[in-house]
Amino acid sequence: MDVVIIGNAILALTTAYRLRNLDPHSKITIVGPLDHRGCASLAAAGMFNSFAELDAGTLTNKIE
């Protein structure tokens, strides 16, 4: 499988990682800027809601 991912922030890199795990022989090309000043990657913890309170059962599914 040949894949081109536009962007090289945390979501793009995570997608590439997951695709590589699904098909280790895939060719993945990531296109994005070298400089990330002011980008969402600097605020990734906030975007992923890591500052939220955890309730019972919050981390019970595979994705979380």
All heavy atoms as a GROMACS GRO file, in nm:
protein
  474
    1MET      N    1   0.086  -0.117   0.000
    1MET     CA    2   0.000   0.000   0.000
    1MET      C    3   0.090   0.123   0.000
    1MET      O    4   0.181   0.133   0.080
    1MET     CB    5  -0.090  -0.007   0.124
    1MET     CG    6  -0.152   0.122   0.164
    1MET     SD    7  -0.275   0.114   0.298
    1MET     CE    8  -0.187   0.036   0.431
    2ASP      N    9   0.066   0.216  -0.091
    2ASP     CA   10   0.138   0.342  -0.096
    2ASP      C   11   0.046   0.452  -0.044
    2ASP      O   12  -0.068   0.463  -0.089
    2ASP     CB   13   0.181   0.376  -0.238
    2ASP     CG   14   0.288   0.281  -0.291
    2ASP    OD1   15   0.348   0.210  -0.208
    2ASP    OD2   16   0.309   0.278  -0.411
    3VAL      N   17   0.096   0.530   0.053
    3VAL     CA   18   0.015   0.633   0.117
    3VAL      C   19   0.096   0.762   0.124
    3VAL      O   20   0.215   0.759   0.155
    3VAL     CB   21  -0.024   0.591   0.261
    3VAL    CG1   22  -0.101   0.700   0.330
    3VAL    CG2   23  -0.101   0.461   0.259
    4VAL      N   24   0.031   0.875   0.096
    4VAL     CA   25   0.090   1.006   0.117
    4VAL      C   26   0.007   1.076   0.223
    4VAL      O   27  -0.115   1.086   0.211
    4VAL     CB   28   0.092   1.090  -0.013
    4VAL    CG1   29   0.142   1.231   0.016
    4VAL    CG2   30   0.177   1.023  -0.118
    5ILE      N   31   0.074   1.122   0.328
    5ILE     CA   32   0.006   1.193   0.437
    5ILE      C   33   0.051   1.339   0.431
    5ILE      O   34   0.170   1.369   0.434
    5ILE     CB   35   0.041   1.131   0.574
    5ILE    CG1   36  -0.010   0.987   0.578
    5ILE    CG2   37  -0.018   1.215   0.687
    5ILE    CD1   38   0.025   0.912   0.704
    6ILE      N   39  -0.047   1.428   0.418
    6ILE     CA   40  -0.018   1.571   0.412
    6ILE      C   41  -0.024   1.626   0.555
    6ILE      O   42  -0.127   1.620   0.620
    6ILE     CB   43  -0.121   1.645   0.324
    6ILE    CG1   44  -0.131   1.582   0.186
    6ILE    CG2   45  -0.086   1.793   0.316
    6ILE    CD1   46  -0.004   1.584   0.106
    7GLY      N   47   0.088   1.677   0.602
    7GLY     CA   48   0.099   1.727   0.738
    7GLY      C   49   0.189   1.637   0.818
    7GLY      O   50   0.197   1.516   0.793
    8ASN      N   51   0.262   1.693   0.912
    8ASN     CA   52   0.353   1.612   0.992
    8ASN      C   53   0.343   1.643   1.141
    8ASN      O   54   0.439   1.631   1.214
    8ASN     CB   55   0.497   1.626   0.943
    8ASN     CG   56   0.549   1.768   0.953
    8ASN    OD1   57   0.473   1.860   0.979
    8ASN    ND2   58   0.677   1.787   0.931
    9ALA      N   59   0.224   1.679   1.183
    9ALA     CA   60   0.200   1.702   1.324
    9ALA      C   61   0.162   1.569   1.390
    9ALA      O   62   0.167   1.463   1.328
    9ALA     CB   63   0.091   1.807   1.343
   10ILE      N   64   0.122   1.573   1.514
   10ILE     CA   65   0.101   1.453   1.593
   10ILE      C   66  -0.004   1.360   1.532
   10ILE      O   67   0.013   1.238   1.531
   10ILE     CB   68   0.069   1.487   1.740
   10ILE    CG1   69   0.068   1.362   1.827
   10ILE    CG2   70  -0.064   1.562   1.752
   10ILE    CD1   71   0.202   1.298   1.843
   11LEU      N   72  -0.112   1.415   1.479
   11LEU     CA   73  -0.217   1.329   1.421
   11LEU      C   74  -0.168   1.260   1.295
   11LEU      O   75  -0.196   1.142   1.273
   11LEU     CB   76  -0.343   1.410   1.393
   11LEU     CG   77  -0.412   1.465   1.517
   11LEU    CD1   78  -0.531   1.551   1.476
   11LEU    CD2   79  -0.455   1.355   1.610
   12ALA      N   80  -0.092   1.330   1.211
   12ALA     CA   81  -0.038   1.269   1.090
   12ALA      C   82   0.062   1.160   1.123
   12ALA      O   83   0.061   1.052   1.064
   12ALA     CB   84   0.027   1.376   1.002
   13LEU      N   85   0.150   1.186   1.219
   13LEU     CA   86   0.250   1.087   1.256
   13LEU      C   87   0.188   0.965   1.322
   13LEU      O   88   0.231   0.852   1.300
   13LEU     CB   89   0.355   1.150   1.346
   13LEU     CG   90   0.437   1.263   1.282
   13LEU    CD1   91   0.534   1.323   1.383
   13LEU    CD2   92   0.511   1.214   1.159
   14THR      N   93   0.084   0.986   1.400
   14THR     CA   94   0.014   0.874   1.462
   14THR      C   95  -0.056   0.790   1.356
   14THR      O   96  -0.055   0.667   1.362
   14THR     CB   97  -0.089   0.925   1.566
   14THR    OG1   98  -0.019   0.999   1.666
   14THR    CG2   99  -0.164   0.811   1.631
   15THR      N  100  -0.115   0.856   1.258
   15THR     CA  101  -0.179   0.784   1.148
   15THR      C  102  -0.077   0.700   1.072
   15THR      O  103  -0.102   0.583   1.041
   15THR     CB  104  -0.249   0.883   1.053
   15THR    OG1  105  -0.346   0.956   1.127
   15THR    CG2  106  -0.314   0.812   0.936
   16ALA      N  107   0.038   0.758   1.044
   16ALA     CA  108   0.145   0.685   0.974
   16ALA      C  109   0.190   0.564   1.056
   16ALA      O  110   0.210   0.455   1.003
   16ALA     CB  111   0.263   0.777   0.947
   17TYR      N  112   0.204   0.582   1.185
   17TYR     CA  113   0.245   0.473   1.274
   17TYR      C  114   0.144   0.359   1.271
   17TYR      O  115   0.179   0.242   1.258
   17TYR     CB  116   0.263   0.528   1.415
   17TYR     CG  117   0.292   0.423   1.519
   17TYR    CD1  118   0.420   0.371   1.530
   17TYR    CD2  119   0.194   0.377   1.605
   17TYR    CE1  120   0.449   0.274   1.625
   17TYR    CE2  121   0.220   0.281   1.699
   17TYR     CZ  122   0.348   0.230   1.709
   17TYR     OH  123   0.375   0.133   1.804
   18ARG      N  124   0.016   0.394   1.279
   18ARG     CA  125  -0.090   0.292   1.278
   18ARG      C  126  -0.096   0.219   1.145
   18ARG      O  127  -0.115   0.098   1.140
   18ARG     CB  128  -0.225   0.354   1.310
   18ARG     CG  129  -0.234   0.419   1.446
   18ARG     CD  130  -0.276   0.320   1.549
   18ARG     NE  131  -0.281   0.383   1.679
   18ARG     CZ  132  -0.371   0.358   1.769
   18ARG    NH1  133  -0.465   0.271   1.744
   18ARG    NH2  134  -0.366   0.416   1.885
   19LEU      N  135  -0.081   0.294   1.035
   19LEU     CA  136  -0.082   0.231   0.903
   19LEU      C  137   0.036   0.136   0.888
   19LEU      O  138   0.023   0.028   0.831
   19LEU     CB  139  -0.078   0.337   0.793
   19LEU     CG  140  -0.206   0.417   0.772
   19LEU    CD1  141  -0.181   0.530   0.674
   19LEU    CD2  142  -0.318   0.327   0.724
   20ARG      N  143   0.152   0.176   0.939
   20ARG     CA  144   0.271   0.090   0.930
   20ARG      C  145   0.249  -0.038   1.010
   20ARG      O  146   0.292  -0.145   0.971
   20ARG     CB  147   0.392   0.166   0.982
   20ARG     CG  148   0.522   0.088   0.986
   20ARG     CD  149   0.559   0.033   0.850
   20ARG     NE  150   0.582   0.140   0.758
   20ARG     CZ  151   0.689   0.153   0.683
   20ARG    NH1  152   0.784   0.065   0.691
   20ARG    NH2  153   0.699   0.254   0.601
   21ASN      N  154   0.181  -0.028   1.123
   21ASN     CA  155   0.151  -0.148   1.202
   21ASN      C  156   0.055  -0.241   1.129
   21ASN      O  157   0.066  -0.363   1.143
   21ASN     CB  158   0.094  -0.110   1.339
   21ASN     CG  159   0.200  -0.060   1.432
   21ASN    OD1  160   0.319  -0.082   1.411
   21ASN    ND2  161   0.159   0.010   1.536
   22LEU      N  162  -0.038  -0.186   1.052
   22LEU     CA  163  -0.133  -0.268   0.977
   22LEU      C  164  -0.065  -0.339   0.860
   22LEU      O  165  -0.098  -0.453   0.830
   22LEU     CB  166  -0.248  -0.182   0.923
   22LEU     CG  167  -0.347  -0.128   1.026
   22LEU    CD1  168  -0.444  -0.033   0.957
   22LEU    CD2  169  -0.422  -0.243   1.091
   23ASP      N  170   0.029  -0.269   0.795
   23ASP     CA  171   0.098  -0.325   0.679
   23ASP      C  172   0.244  -0.284   0.682
   23ASP      O  173   0.280  -0.177   0.634
   23ASP     CB  174   0.032  -0.277   0.550
   23ASP     CG  175   0.096  -0.336   0.426
   23ASP    OD1  176   0.187  -0.421   0.438
   23ASP    OD2  177   0.054  -0.296   0.315
   24PRO      N  178   0.332  -0.367   0.742
   24PRO     CA  179   0.473  -0.331   0.757
   24PRO      C  180   0.546  -0.308   0.625
   24PRO      O  181   0.651  -0.244   0.623
   24PRO     CB  182   0.533  -0.451   0.830
   24PRO     CG  183   0.419  -0.522   0.891
   24PRO     CD  184   0.301  -0.494   0.804
   25HIS      N  185   0.491  -0.355   0.513
   25HIS     CA  186   0.557  -0.338   0.384
   25HIS      C  187   0.505  -0.217   0.307
   25HIS      O  188   0.544  -0.195   0.193
   25HIS     CB  189   0.538  -0.464   0.300
   25HIS     CG  190   0.591  -0.587   0.369
   25HIS    ND1  191   0.726  -0.607   0.391
   25HIS    CD2  192   0.528  -0.692   0.423
   25HIS    CE1  193   0.743  -0.721   0.455
   25HIS    NE2  194   0.624  -0.774   0.477
   26SER      N  195   0.418  -0.138   0.370
   26SER     CA  196   0.362  -0.022   0.303
   26SER      C  197   0.467   0.088   0.288
   26SER      O  198   0.562   0.098   0.365
   26SER     CB  199   0.241   0.031   0.380
   26SER     OG  200   0.280   0.070   0.510
   27LYS      N  201   0.448   0.170   0.185
   27LYS     CA  202   0.534   0.285   0.162
   27LYS      C  203   0.455   0.408   0.204
   27LYS      O  204   0.351   0.439   0.145
   27LYS     CB  205   0.574   0.294   0.015
   27LYS     CG  206   0.661   0.414  -0.013
   27LYS     CD  207   0.696   0.421  -0.161
   27LYS     CE  208   0.774   0.547  -0.189
   27LYS     NZ  209   0.794   0.565  -0.333
   28ILE      N  210   0.504   0.478   0.307
   28ILE     CA  211   0.434   0.594   0.361
   28ILE      C  212   0.523   0.716   0.342
   28ILE      O  213   0.638   0.718   0.385
   28ILE     CB  214   0.400   0.574   0.509
   28ILE    CG1  215   0.310   0.452   0.526
   28ILE    CG2  216   0.334   0.699   0.566
   28ILE    CD1  217   0.286   0.414   0.669
   29THR      N  218   0.468   0.818   0.276
   29THR     CA  219   0.538   0.944   0.257
   29THR      C  220   0.465   1.051   0.336
   29THR      O  221   0.344   1.067   0.323
   29THR     CB  222   0.542   0.982   0.108
   29THR    OG1  223   0.603   0.876   0.035
   29THR    CG2  224   0.618   1.111   0.086
   30ILE      N  225   0.540   1.124   0.419
   30ILE     CA  226   0.482   1.230   0.501
   30ILE      C  227   0.534   1.363   0.447
   30ILE      O  228   0.655   1.383   0.436
   30ILE     CB  229   0.519   1.213   0.649
   30ILE    CG1  230   0.466   1.079   0.699
   30ILE    CG2  231   0.465   1.328   0.732
   30ILE    CD1  232   0.513   1.042   0.838
   31VAL      N  233   0.442   1.454   0.413
   31VAL     CA  234   0.477   1.584   0.358
   31VAL      C  235   0.433   1.691   0.456
   31VAL      O  236   0.316   1.696   0.495
   31VAL     CB  237   0.407   1.606   0.222
   31VAL    CG1  238   0.441   1.742   0.166
   31VAL    CG2  239   0.443   1.495   0.125
   32GLY      N  240   0.527   1.776   0.498
   32GLY     CA  241   0.492   1.883   0.590
   32GLY      C  242   0.612   1.972   0.616
   32GLY      O  243   0.724   1.939   0.582
   33PRO      N  244   0.588   2.085   0.680
   33PRO     CA  245   0.696   2.180   0.707
   33PRO      C  246   0.793   2.128   0.813
   33PRO      O  247   0.756   2.048   0.899
   33PRO     CB  248   0.621   2.304   0.757
   33PRO     CG  249   0.494   2.250   0.815
   33PRO     CD  250   0.460   2.130   0.731
   34LEU      N  251   0.916   2.176   0.807
   34LEU     CA  252   1.015   2.138   0.908
   34LEU      C  253   0.994   2.215   1.037
   34LEU      O  254   1.029   2.170   1.144
   34LEU     CB  255   1.156   2.163   0.855
   34LEU     CG  256   1.198   2.077   0.737
   34LEU    CD1  257   1.336   2.120   0.688
   34LEU    CD2  258   1.200   1.931   0.775
   35ASP      N  259   0.938   2.334   1.028
   35ASP     CA  260   0.921   2.422   1.143
   35ASP      C  261   0.777   2.418   1.191
   35ASP      O  262   0.684   2.436   1.113
   35ASP     CB  263   0.958   2.564   1.103
   35ASP     CG  264   0.960   2.658   1.221
   35ASP    OD1  265   0.945   2.612   1.336
   35ASP    OD2  266   0.977   2.778   1.199
   36HIS      N  267   0.756   2.392   1.319
   36HIS     CA  268   0.621   2.381   1.374
   36HIS      C  269   0.585   2.495   1.469
   36HIS      O  270   0.498   2.480   1.553
   36HIS     CB  271   0.606   2.248   1.452
   36HIS     CG  272   0.584   2.131   1.363
   36HIS    ND1  273   0.464   2.103   1.306
   36HIS    CD2  274   0.669   2.036   1.320
   36HIS    CE1  275   0.474   1.994   1.233
   36HIS    NE2  276   0.599   1.952   1.238
   37ARG      N  277   0.651   2.610   1.458
   37ARG     CA  278   0.618   2.721   1.548
   37ARG      C  279   0.472   2.761   1.535
   37ARG      O  280   0.424   2.786   1.424
   37ARG     CB  281   0.707   2.841   1.518
   37ARG     CG  282   0.830   2.841   1.605
   37ARG     CD  283   0.908   2.964   1.580
   37ARG     NE  284   1.012   2.922   1.484
   37ARG     CZ  285   1.094   3.004   1.424
   37ARG    NH1  286   1.085   3.132   1.446
   37ARG    NH2  287   1.183   2.958   1.342
   38GLY      N  288   0.402   2.765   1.647
   38GLY     CA  289   0.263   2.809   1.647
   38GLY      C  290   0.163   2.706   1.597
   38GLY      O  291   0.048   2.737   1.576
   39CYS      N  292   0.206   2.583   1.577
   39CYS     CA  293   0.114   2.482   1.525
   39CYS      C  294   0.040   2.410   1.638
   39CYS      O  295   0.071   2.426   1.755
   39CYS     CB  296   0.188   2.382   1.438
   39CYS     SG  297   0.288   2.269   1.533
   40ALA      N  298  -0.053   2.328   1.599
   40ALA     CA  299  -0.134   2.255   1.696
   40ALA      C  300  -0.053   2.153   1.775
   40ALA      O  301  -0.090   2.116   1.885
   40ALA     CB  302  -0.249   2.185   1.625
   41SER      N  303   0.059   2.106   1.722
   41SER     CA  304   0.139   2.007   1.793
   41SER      C  305   0.187   2.060   1.928
   41SER      O  306   0.205   1.984   2.023
   41SER     CB  307   0.261   1.966   1.711
   41SER     OG  308   0.221   1.891   1.601
   42LEU      N  309   0.206   2.191   1.935
   42LEU     CA  310   0.250   2.249   2.062
   42LEU      C  311   0.138   2.246   2.166
   42LEU      O  312   0.164   2.256   2.285
   42LEU     CB  313   0.298   2.393   2.040
   42LEU     CG  314   0.418   2.407   1.947
   42LEU    CD1  315   0.451   2.554   1.923
   42LEU    CD2  316   0.539   2.334   2.003
   43ALA      N  317   0.014   2.233   2.121
   43ALA     CA  318  -0.100   2.228   2.212
   43ALA      C  319  -0.166   2.092   2.212
   43ALA      O  320  -0.280   2.077   2.251
   43ALA     CB  321  -0.202   2.335   2.171
   44ALA      N  322  -0.094   1.989   2.168
   44ALA     CA  323  -0.154   1.856   2.151
   44ALA      C  324  -0.212   1.802   2.282
   44ALA      O  325  -0.318   1.739   2.281
   44ALA     CB  326  -0.051   1.759   2.095
   45ALA      N  327  -0.146   1.825   2.393
   45ALA     CA  328  -0.198   1.773   2.520
   45ALA      C  329  -0.336   1.830   2.549
   45ALA      O  330  -0.427   1.758   2.593
   45ALA     CB  331  -0.103   1.804   2.633
   46GLY      N  332  -0.356   1.956   2.522
   46GLY     CA  333  -0.487   2.018   2.543
   46GLY      C  334  -0.590   1.965   2.445
   46GLY      O  335  -0.705   1.945   2.479
   47MET      N  336  -0.547   1.941   2.320
   47MET     CA  337  -0.641   1.890   2.219
   47MET      C  338  -0.686   1.748   2.252
   47MET      O  339  -0.799   1.710   2.224
   47MET     CB  340  -0.577   1.892   2.081
   47MET     CG  341  -0.556   2.030   2.028
   47MET     SD  342  -0.493   2.043   1.860
   47MET     CE  343  -0.425   1.888   1.821
   48PHE      N  344  -0.598   1.671   2.311
   48PHE     CA  345  -0.634   1.534   2.346
   48PHE      C  346  -0.700   1.526   2.483
   48PHE      O  347  -0.724   1.420   2.536
   48PHE     CB  348  -0.511   1.443   2.342
   48PHE     CG  349  -0.464   1.416   2.204
   48PHE    CD1  350  -0.332   1.433   2.172
   48PHE    CD2  351  -0.551   1.372   2.107
   48PHE    CE1  352  -0.287   1.408   2.044
   48PHE    CE2  353  -0.507   1.346   1.978
   48PHE     CZ  354  -0.375   1.365   1.947
   49ASN      N  355  -0.727   1.641   2.543
   49ASN     CA  356  -0.802   1.650   2.668
   49ASN      C  357  -0.730   1.581   2.784
   49ASN      O  358  -0.792   1.523   2.871
   49ASN     CB  359  -0.943   1.592   2.648
   49ASN     CG  360  -1.040   1.650   2.748
   49ASN    OD1  361  -1.015   1.755   2.806
   49ASN    ND2  362  -1.151   1.582   2.769
   50SER      N  363  -0.597   1.587   2.782
   50SER     CA  364  -0.522   1.521   2.890
   50SER      C  365  -0.531   1.596   3.021
   50SER      O  366  -0.486   1.547   3.123
   50SER     CB  367  -0.376   1.504   2.849
   50SER     OG  368  -0.316   1.630   2.827
   51PHE      N  369  -0.588   1.716   3.018
   51PHE     CA  370  -0.602   1.792   3.141
   51PHE      C  371  -0.739   1.772   3.205
   51PHE      O  372  -0.774   1.836   3.302
   51PHE     CB  373  -0.579   1.941   3.113
   51PHE     CG  374  -0.445   1.969   3.053
   51PHE    CD1  375  -0.433   2.019   2.925
   51PHE    CD2  376  -0.329   1.943   3.124
   51PHE    CE1  377  -0.310   2.044   2.869
   51PHE    CE2  378  -0.205   1.967   3.068
   51PHE     CZ  379  -0.195   2.018   2.941
   52ALA      N  380  -0.819   1.683   3.150
   52ALA     CA  381  -0.953   1.658   3.201
   52ALA      C  382  -0.950   1.563   3.320
   52ALA      O  383  -0.852   1.493   3.343
   52ALA     CB  384  -1.040   1.596   3.091
   53GLU      N  385  -1.057   1.565   3.395
   53GLU     CA  386  -1.068   1.471   3.506
   53GLU      C  387  -1.106   1.334   3.451
   53GLU      O  388  -1.178   1.322   3.354
   53GLU     CB  389  -1.178   1.517   3.602
   53GLU     CG  390  -1.144   1.646   3.673
   53GLU     CD  391  -1.254   1.688   3.768
   53GLU    OE1  392  -1.335   1.602   3.808
   53GLU    OE2  393  -1.259   1.805   3.802
   54LEU      N  394  -1.054   1.230   3.513
   54LEU     CA  395  -1.088   1.094   3.473
   54LEU      C  396  -1.197   1.040   3.563
   54LEU      O  397  -1.189   1.050   3.685
   54LEU     CB  398  -0.965   1.003   3.482
   54LEU     CG  399  -0.850   1.037   3.389
   54LEU    CD1  400  -0.734   0.942   3.413
   54LEU    CD2  401  -0.894   1.032   3.244
   55ASP      N  402  -1.298   0.984   3.502
   55ASP     CA  403  -1.407   0.921   3.576
   55ASP      C  404  -1.388   0.770   3.570
   55ASP      O  405  -1.314   0.719   3.487
   55ASP     CB  406  -1.542   0.957   3.514
   55ASP     CG  407  -1.571   1.106   3.523
   55ASP    OD1  408  -1.531   1.167   3.624
   55ASP    OD2  409  -1.632   1.159   3.429
   56ALA      N  410  -1.458   0.699   3.656
   56ALA     CA  411  -1.454   0.553   3.652
   56ALA      C  412  -1.499   0.505   3.515
   56ALA      O  413  -1.601   0.549   3.463
   56ALA     CB  414  -1.544   0.495   3.761
   57GLY      N  415  -1.420   0.420   3.452
   57GLY     CA  416  -1.455   0.365   3.322
   57GLY      C  417  -1.405   0.447   3.204
   57GLY      O  418  -1.427   0.409   3.090
   58THR      N  419  -1.338   0.561   3.229
   58THR     CA  420  -1.292   0.646   3.120
   58THR      C  421  -1.196   0.573   3.025
   58THR      O  422  -1.203   0.588   2.905
   58THR     CB  423  -1.223   0.771   3.175
   58THR    OG1  424  -1.316   0.846   3.251
   58THR    CG2  425  -1.171   0.861   3.064
   59LEU      N  426  -1.106   0.494   3.078
   59LEU     CA  427  -1.005   0.429   2.996
   59LEU      C  428  -1.034   0.282   2.971
   59LEU      O  429  -0.944   0.201   2.957
   59LEU     CB  430  -0.868   0.443   3.064
   59LEU     CG  431  -0.825   0.588   3.092
   59LEU    CD1  432  -0.695   0.590   3.169
   59LEU    CD2  433  -0.814   0.666   2.963
   60THR      N  434  -1.162   0.248   2.961
   60THR     CA  435  -1.197   0.106   2.947
   60THR      C  436  -1.197   0.056   2.803
   60THR      O  437  -1.192  -0.064   2.783
   60THR     CB  438  -1.336   0.079   3.006
   60THR    OG1  439  -1.432   0.166   2.941
   60THR    CG2  440  -1.339   0.103   3.155
   61ASN      N  441  -1.199   0.145   2.705
   61ASN     CA  442  -1.196   0.093   2.568
   61ASN      C  443  -1.055   0.096   2.511
   61ASN      O  444  -0.965   0.162   2.563
   61ASN     CB  445  -1.298   0.164   2.478
   61ASN     CG  446  -1.257   0.302   2.439
   61ASN    OD1  447  -1.141   0.326   2.406
   61ASN    ND2  448  -1.351   0.395   2.440
   62LYS      N  449  -1.034   0.024   2.403
   62LYS     CA  450  -0.903   0.004   2.343
   62LYS      C  451  -0.837   0.135   2.296
   62LYS      O  452  -0.718   0.153   2.308
   62LYS     CB  453  -0.918  -0.092   2.224
   62LYS     CG  454  -0.791  -0.133   2.160
   62LYS     CD  455  -0.820  -0.233   2.050
   62LYS     CE  456  -0.696  -0.268   1.972
   62LYS     NZ  457  -0.724  -0.362   1.865
   63ILE      N  458  -0.917   0.226   2.244
   63ILE     CA  459  -0.864   0.352   2.192
   63ILE      C  460  -0.812   0.441   2.304
   63ILE      O  461  -0.706   0.502   2.291
   63ILE     CB  462  -0.974   0.428   2.114
   63ILE    CG1  463  -1.027   0.345   1.999
   63ILE    CG2  464  -0.923   0.563   2.064
   63ILE    CD1  465  -0.927   0.318   1.889
   64GLU      N  466  -0.882   0.451   2.414
   64GLU     CA  467  -0.841   0.538   2.524
   64GLU      C  468  -0.725   0.479   2.600
   64GLU      O  469  -0.653   0.542   2.666
   64GLU     CB  470  -0.959   0.565   2.617
   64GLU     CG  471  -1.068   0.643   2.549
   64GLU     CD  472  -1.187   0.666   2.639
   64GLU    OE1  473  -1.227   0.574   2.710
   64GLU    OE2  474  -1.238   0.775   2.636
   0.00000   0.00000   0.00000
